[in-house]
Amino acid sequence: MRILVNDEQREVTNTTLATILNELGYGGARIATALNGTFIPASQRDTVTITEGASLEVLAPMQGG
């Protein structure tokens, strides 16, 4: 299915947020996620289902000053 990941079209085969993050290479990374503009806590990623055309934002924390 096709979804937007950080405003870029991507083709994914999985349907839960956790498995899609693994598929996209974010595996054990410390990241924040938002699905269609709504923040999704890490504890809910296994149960959140993504559908065709969804918009996923994946953000990594930045360090420095």
C-alpha positions in Angstrom: 0.0 0.0 0.0 1.1 3.6 -0.5 1.5 6.0 2.4 3.2 9.3 2.9 6.3 9.1 5.2 7.6 12.6 6.0 5.9 14.0 2.9 7.4 11.3 0.7 5.4 8.6 -1.1 6.4 5.1 0.1 5.2 1.6 -0.7 4.8 -0.6 2.4 3.6 -4.2 2.9 2.8 -4.2 6.6 -0.2 -2.7 8.3 0.6 -1.9 11.9 2.7 1.2 12.8 5.3 -1.0 14.6 5.8 -3.3 11.7 5.9 -0.5 9.1 8.6 1.3 11.2 10.6 -1.9 11.1 10.1 -2.2 7.4 11.3 1.4 6.8 14.4 0.8 8.9 13.5 2.6 12.1 13.7 -0.7 14.1 14.9 0.1 17.6 15.4 3.9 17.0 14.3 6.4 19.6 11.8 8.4 17.5 8.4 10.1 17.8 5.6 9.3 15.4 2.5 11.1 14.3 -0.2 9.5 12.1 -2.5 11.9 10.2 -1.4 14.7 12.5 -2.0 12.8 15.8 0.9 11.8 18.1 1.2 8.1 18.6 3.0 7.0 21.7 5.5 4.1 21.4 3.4 2.0 23.7 0.5 2.1 21.1 2.5 1.4 17.9 1.7 -2.4 18.0 -2.0 -1.8 17.9 -2.3 1.2 15.5 -3.3 0.1 12.0 -2.3 2.2 9.0 -4.4 2.4 5.9 -3.8 3.3 2.3 -3.0 7.0 1.8 -2.2 7.7 5.5 0.3 10.4 6.4 3.1 9.3 8.8 5.6 11.6 10.4 8.7 10.1 11.9 10.9 12.5 14.0 14.2 11.8 15.6 15.3 13.9 18.6 18.2 16.3 17.9 21.0 17.0 20.3 23.2 20.0 20.6 22.8 23.6 21.4 
